[in-house]
Amino acid sequence: MMQTEDIHTGGKGERPIGATYLALILAGLTSFAPFATDMYLASFPELARVFATDLGSVQLSLSLFSLGLAVGQVFYGPLIDRFGRKLPMMVGVGLFTVTSLLIVMAPTIDVFIGLRFLQAIGGCAGMIISRAIIADLFKAHEAAKVLSLMMLVQGLAPILAPIAGGYVLIAAGWQAIFIFLALYGAACLAAVRWGLPETLAADQRRREHPLHVLRAWVDLLGTRTFVVPAATGALAFGSSFAFISGSSFVYMDLHGVGEGVYGWLFGLNAVGMIVAIQINRWLLGRLSAGTILNSVFLLFLGLSCLLMATADRLPLFALVAMLFVCLGCVPVIGANTVAIAMEATGAHRGSGSAILGITQFAMASLTSAGVGLLHDGTALPMTGIIFACALAATLIWFLGGRWREAKSASTVQ
């Protein structure tokens, strides 16, 4: 069972906070990416018409958003080790909120894409800093439970976002989607200001020369117990963005569903992720994170191979069912690999969290762009990239060595 008693944080004068309450706040802060991506997917054809451009240019806004999520974390890592967790979080959430409003007034597709990049730089604060906060407070096995609870709540975002986005698009147009994102950002900013404690005490903050930060990165990238879970988690995460990028074409164009139905189908796949996270939480009460991953990687590889081989011949209900199970592996891999990797960071939690975020969203940028570049009028670009990610992740995991207990992982001092 995950601890439910109050947690005493690192900030002077901060009140204790319950683990469940903390997970709820962090889930909201880490939901910027799914809300900012999934809500506007159904509006791709509308955006292409409004900006008088092609669908590929609109898809570029998704790739640049993913790239922004990666680039932003380069800067947040050192900042949160120096200034604590709360102030950088407020700056990032504020940037997300302001750029969401500016996107509504974008006059061209180029401005739209540029603002999406800045929006991502602000939004990525929630992801990187949330991981660091959890690492401040929990050891790997307990952290995996908190991450699973956080991802369970966060899993509502990819269910609600495409459904809401489709109906908002029909009722009020694409601008209303970004007005909602601005309001959501403002609500999260208030939660950070008045509900989130500081978890890094002043005497633990590190004012390091950039070369020292670079050395921390080099040390972490030379630590196998960090690199293997980081790389495999990033590949699994990238596979989900192949689905995000390609699903609107596969569902709406190949199978002829409308915007509203698309949202429900997309959300159904997200339900699979929530079910998988619940199973993972149950398993973590009985098995180590590494033991769970040994089985899940093999399951992910087998399902993705079957999906790639059959997707173009499957009826819609069978395709949705296959994706339901296959993509359910992704959050299980994500929660457990992050927990294992973060325990290996030692005192460099900010840098470690930054590397995790950068690799995840760099991979997401590559896979989402790859689906667009390889577009051939079939489901193969989407399913092929999902399989490629699963194959690479499984090979790296097992060639990197089977994991024993997370506590046996070496750490960077």
N, C-alpha and C positions, 0 to 999 in steps of 0.2 A: 504493500500500500504506500502511496505517496504521502509524505508528511503533510499534515494540515495545520499544525500549530504555527504560531506567529514566527516569522523569520526576522532576526535582528540584522539590519543592513549596516553599511559602512558609513553612512552620512551622519555627521554630528547633529544631534537633536532630532533625527528622523524617528518616526514612530515605527514599531514592528509592522510587518505586512504578512498576510496569510499567503501560502503558496498558491492556492486556487485563485485568489484575488489578483495576485501578481501575474499568473498565467493568463487571466482574462485581459488585463491591460496590455500585456506583451502580444497577445494574439491580435488585438486590434491594431497595434502598431506594425506588426509584420504582415498585415493584410493589405497594405498599400499596393503592393505589386499585383495580387490577384484582382483587386477591385479596378485598378488602373489599366489592366490588360483585358480582363474578361468582360467588363461592362461594355467596351466599345467594339468588340469583335464583330457583332452583327451589323455595325454601322459602316464597315469597310466599303460596301458598294455605294452607300450614301456619301461618304467622304470623297470617294473617287469622283462622283458626279459633282459635288459642291466645289471641289478644288480643280475640276477639269483635268484630272490626271488618271493614270492607270492604277490598277489594283496593286501592282508591284511597288509603286511609290508609297501607297498607303501601308502596305506590309512593312516597308522600311521604317515606319514610325514605331512599329513593335520591336524591330531589331535594334533601333537606336535607343529605345527605352530600356531594353535589356542591357545594352552596352553602358548606358548611364548608371544602371544599378551596379554594374561591375566597377566602373571608373570611380564612382563616388566613394566606394569603400576603401580605396587607396588612401584617401584623406582622413576618413573617420577613424581608422585604426589607431594611428598615432595620437589623434586628438582626444579620443576617449581615455587613453592611458595617461594623458597629461592633464586634462581638465575634468575628468570624471565622466559619468554616464549621462547625467540629466541635461546639462547645458547644451552639449552637441546634439542631443535628441531634440530639444526644443528648436534649435536652429534648423535642423533638417526637416522637421514636420512643418515649420513655418514656411520654408521654401516650397515644399510640396503644395501647400495650401494656396500660396500666391500664384504659382505657375499654373495651377489648375484653373484659376480664374482667367489668367491671361490667354490660355489656350482657347477659351470661348471666343476671343476677339481676333484669333489668328486670321490674317488676310490671305495667306497662301499656304500651300502644302509644305514649303520649305520652312516657313516660320512655325507651322504646326509641329513638324518633326523636331526642330531645334528646341522648342518649348517642352516637348515630350522628353527630350534628353535631360533638360534641367529639372523637370518634374521627377524624373527617376533619381537624380542625384540627391534631391531632398528626401524622397521616399525610402531610399536604401538605408537611411539612418535607423529606421525602426528595426530592420532585420539584423544589421551588424551589432547594434547596441543591445538588442534583446538577447542575443547569444552571449555577449560578454556579461550581462547581468546574471544570467542563469549560471554561467561558469563561476561568477563571484560567490554564488550562494550554495552550489550543489556539487557533489562528486559525480563521476560519470554515470553510474547506474541510476542514481536519483535524478540526475539531470535528464536522462533519457525519458523518465516518467513525466517530468515537468514539460519537456519538449513535446511528448505525445499528447498531453492534455492541452497544451497551447495549440498544437496543430489540429487537434480535434475541434476546438472552437474556431480556429482560423479556417478550417475546412468549410465552414458555412459561407465564406466569401466566394469561392468558385461555384457554389451552388446558387447563391442568391444573385451574384453579380451578372451572369449572362441572362438570367431570367428577367431581372430588373432592367438590364440594359436594353433587351429587346423590346420590352413594353414602353420604356421611357422613350426609346427611339421612335416608336410608332406614334406615341402621344405628343411628344414635345420636341423631337429632333435631337441631333447629336450633341448640341451645345448643353442641353440639360444634363447629360451624363457627366460632363466636367464641372458643372455647377454643383452637382451632388458630391463629386470628389472633393471640391473645395470645402463644402460643409462638413464632410467626414473628416477632412484634415483639421479643420478648426475644432471639432469635438475631441479629436485625439490630442491636439495641442493643450486643451484644457485638462485632459486626463493626465498628461505628463506633468503639467505645472502643479496641479493640486492633488494628484493621486499616486504618482510614481516616486518612490524614495531614491535617494542617491545610495548606490551600493558599493562605491569605491571610496574608502576613507582617504582623507587628504594626505596622510603620511604614506599611503601606498601608491600615490600617483607618480608617474615617471616623466620627468622633463629631459628627454633624450635628444642628443644630436641626431640629425637625419641619418648619419652614417651608422649610429647605433641601432636605429630603427631598421635600416637596411640589413645590418648583421642579424637582427632578430628574425627577419624574413628568411635570410639565407639559412640560419640554424633550423628554423621550422621546416623549410623545404628540403633539408637534409635529414630530417627525422622521419623514418619510415612509418612509425606509429601515428604520425600526423598526415603524411602525404597519401598513404593508401586509402584511409577513409575519406580524406578530402577529395581525392580524384574520383573515387567511385561514387560518392554522393553527388558530385558535380555532374557526372555523366547521367546518373538517374534523373537529376533535376532537368538536365538538357532534354531528355526524352519527353518530359511533360510539355516543354515549350514547342517541340515538334508537333505534338497534338494540338496545342493551343493555336499555333500558326496555321495548321492545315485543316482543322476541324470544320471551319466555316465552309470551305470549298467542298470537303467530303460530304458533309451533312446537307448543305443547302444546294450545291450545284449537282453533285453526283446522285443524291437521293431526293432532291426536290423539296426539302422541308422549308417552312417559312421562318421569319425572324423569331417569332414567339416560341414555336416548337423547338427551334435550334437551342434557345436558352434552356429549355427543359431537358433536352438531351445532353447538353453540356453539363448541366447541373447534376444529372444522373451519374455521370462519370465521377463527379466530385463526391457523390454519396459513397461510391466505392472506396474512395480514399479515406473517408471518415470511418467506414466499417473496418478497413484495414488498420487504422490507427487504434481503434478500440481493441482489436485482436492483439496488436503489438503491446498495448498497455497491460493486457491480461498475461501475455507471455513473459513480459519483463518481471512479473512477480514470481516466475518459475525458472527462467533461463537468463543467461547473460546476453547483452546486446550482440556480441560477436557470434554467439551460437545461433541466434535468430537470423542474423545476416547470412550465415553460411547456407541456410535453406532458401531464404528469400531471393538471393541472387540467382540460384539455379531455377527457381520458379519464374522469375522475371525473364530470364533468357529463353526458357522453353515457350512461354506464352507469347513473347514478342516474335519469335521465329514463326510460330503458328499463325500469328496475326499477319505478318508480312506475306506469308505464302497464300493466304486465303481471303484477304480483305476485299479485293476487287470482285470476288464471286459471292460474298456473303450478303444476305438480305439485311436491311437496316437493323432489325431487332437483334440479329446475331452479331453484327459488327459492334453495336453498342454494348452488348453483353461481354464480348471479348475485350473491348477496351476497359470496361468496368473492372474486370479482374486484373488485367495487365497493369493498368495505371495505378491500381491499388497497392502495388509493390513500391511505388515511388516514395510516398511519405514514410513508410516503414524504414526503407533504406535511409531516407533523409534524417529522421529523428535519431537513429542509432549511430550512423556515421558521424554526425555532428557531435554527439555526446562523447564518442571515443576520441575524435580528433581534438576537441577542446580540452580534454583532460591532459593531452600530450603537450599543450602549449605552455605549461608552467606559469611563469610570471608575465608572459607575453600574450595575454588573452585578447587584447585589442588587436594586435597584429594578426593573431591566429584567426580571429573572427573575420577580419578584413580579407585574409587570404581565402577563407571559405566562401565568403560572399562574392569575391572577384571571380573565383573559378566557377562558381555556380552560374553566375549571370553572363560571364564570358561564353560559357558553354551554351547557355540559353540563347544568346545572341547568334552564335554560329548555327545552332540547329534550326532556329526560326528562319534565319536567312537562307539556310540550305533548303528548306521546304519550298521557299519561293523560287530560288534559283533552279531547282531541279523539277519544277512544275511541268508535268507532262499530261495533265488531264486525267490522271488516275490517283488512287490512294497511295501508290507506292512511295512517292517522296516522303510522306508522313510516316508510314509504317516501316519503311526501310531505315529511316534515321532512328526511329525508336529501337529497332533491332540492333543497329550498329552501336548505339549507346549501351544497350543491355549486354552485348557481347564484350565490348571493351571493359565495362565495369566488372563483369564477372571474371574475366581474365586477370585484370589487375588485382582484384580482391584475393583470388586464390594463389596467383603467382607471388603476391606480396606476402603470403604466409597466412595461414588460418589464425584467427584471433583466439587467445585464451581468455582470461578475464581482463576487463578494461584496466584494472588496477595494476596489471603486469606491464602495461605500456610504459615505455621510457618517456621521460618528459624533458623539455628544454629548460634548463635552469637559468 
